[in-house]
Amino acid sequence: MTINKKSTRRISVRNDNYIWTVSPGSGYIVMIAEHEIIRGMHLEVYVISDIDSAWVNFPNTEHLNMKIIRPRDVEYFICQALDQGWTPQVKGTPVVFDFDGMILKRRLR
């Protein structure tokens, strides 16, 4: 399965190009990335965030975790995943991590 190019952004990390997108969930957002040219396994990083429920609680959003994913976060996620064994140019099942606010932790399925 590949990422729909229409909704992606490009990023260069360690002299390689990747595409990435963010998808909302209930209580989290997920960043999905894959190599731009060789579409192997993709990376999924789950980040706890209430950003998708902000409109429901507007204007009372002070209590919500409004974490968003910025390009520098994506660069950090990709570097950490590569250091932990993600091989984006090899076909396979997605590599899934949870982000605890400091480091990526591999999710066991």
C-alpha positions as a printed NumPy array, in Angstrom:
array([[  0.   ,   0.   ,   0.   ],
       [  1.381,   3.411,  -0.93 ],
       [  0.537,   6.893,   0.239],
       [ -1.741,   8.974,  -1.991],
       [  0.66 ,  11.535,  -3.517],
       [ -2.032,  14.212,  -3.718],
       [ -2.066,  14.817,   0.045],
       [  1.66 ,  14.456,   0.765],
       [  4.613,  16.686,   1.475],
       [  8.253,  16.043,   0.598],
       [ 11.177,  16.014,   2.992],
       [ 14.869,  15.267,   2.59 ],
       [ 16.523,  13.344,   5.424],
       [ 20.09 ,  12.023,   5.363],
       [ 20.409,  12.606,   1.608],
       [ 17.246,  10.64 ,   0.795],
       [ 13.817,  11.97 ,  -0.173],
       [ 10.609,  10.883,   1.525],
       [  6.951,  11.756,   1.247],
       [  4.745,  12.103,   4.299],
       [  1.231,  12.904,   5.383],
       [ -0.726,  13.229,   8.615],
       [ -3.998,  11.493,   9.305],
       [ -6.302,  12.31 ,  12.25 ],
       [ -7.673,   9.754,  14.646],
       [ -9.632,   9.811,  17.873],
       [ -7.227,  11.104,  20.535],
       [ -4.174,  10.813,  18.285],
       [ -2.745,  11.792,  14.92 ],
       [ -0.64 ,   9.496,  12.8  ],
       [  2.279,  10.531,  10.592],
       [  2.83 ,   8.19 ,   7.655],
       [  6.032,   8.335,   5.6  ],
       [  7.686,   6.33 ,   2.848],
       [ 10.637,   6.641,   0.502],
       [  9.748,   8.896,  -2.423],
       [ 11.187,   6.73 ,  -5.226],
       [ 11.394,   3.138,  -3.979],
       [  8.07 ,   2.4  ,  -2.329],
       [  8.97 ,  -0.172,   0.313],
       [  7.612,  -0.466,   3.825],
       [  6.148,   2.683,   5.223],
       [  6.532,   4.267,   8.628],
       [  3.623,   5.04 ,  10.956],
       [  4.099,   7.207,  14.048],
       [  1.182,   7.642,  16.455],
       [  1.168,  10.907,  18.425],
       [ -1.318,  11.65 ,  21.205],
       [ -3.254,  14.789,  20.274],
       [ -6.728,  16.26 ,  20.638],
       [ -6.277,  18.527,  17.618],
       [ -9.083,  16.78 ,  15.728],
       [-11.575,  17.446,  18.553],
       [-10.742,  21.129,  18.947],
       [-13.658,  22.259,  16.81 ],
       [-16.107,  20.334,  19.032],
       [-14.912,  22.095,  22.191],
       [-14.286,  25.542,  20.678],
       [-13.715,  28.035,  22.292],
       [-12.969,  25.992,  25.458],
       [ -9.781,  24.317,  24.245],
       [ -7.375,  25.101,  27.111],
       [ -7.594,  21.543,  28.48 ],
       [ -6.842,  19.88 ,  25.129],
       [ -3.473,  18.539,  23.963],
       [ -3.095,  20.526,  20.742],
       [  0.033,  18.718,  19.459],
       [  0.596,  19.092,  15.735],
       [  3.256,  17.471,  13.559],
       [  5.733,  19.844,  11.947],
       [  8.374,  19.078,   9.306],
       [ 11.123,  19.068,  11.95 ],
       [  9.109,  16.436,  13.863],
       [  8.91 ,  14.342,  10.697],
       [ 12.667,  14.617,  10.221],
       [ 13.182,  13.483,  13.828],
       [ 10.745,  10.572,  13.415],
       [ 12.432,   9.38 ,  10.224],
       [ 15.935,   9.602,  11.749],
       [ 14.846,   7.729,  14.865],
       [ 13.056,   5.047,  12.826],
       [ 16.091,   4.566,  10.587],
       [ 18.297,   4.241,  13.681],
       [ 15.884,   1.626,  15.06 ],
       [ 15.946,  -0.52 ,  11.938],
       [ 13.327,   0.863,   9.547],
       [ 14.346,  -0.027,   5.984],
       [ 12.161,   2.163,   3.755],
       [ 13.454,   0.737,   0.463],
       [ 12.544,  -2.876,   1.302],
       [  9.023,  -4.24 ,   0.834],
       [  7.299,  -5.37 ,   4.001],
       [  4.683,  -4.61 ,   6.596],
       [  4.558,  -1.068,   7.996],
       [  6.858,  -0.184,  10.882],
       [  4.744,   1.325,  13.664],
       [  5.921,   3.552,  16.521],
       [  4.315,   5.511,  19.336],
       [  5.762,   8.914,  20.19 ],
       [  5.742,   9.659,  23.916],
       [  6.782,  13.297,  23.526],
       [ 10.496,  12.492,  23.719],
       [ 11.349,   9.293,  21.843],
       [  9.835,   6.774,  19.473],
       [  8.852,   3.431,  20.981],
       [  8.3  ,   0.5  ,  18.645],
       [  4.738,  -0.772,  18.781],
       [  4.462,  -4.523,  18.979],
       [  1.555,  -5.909,  17.018]])
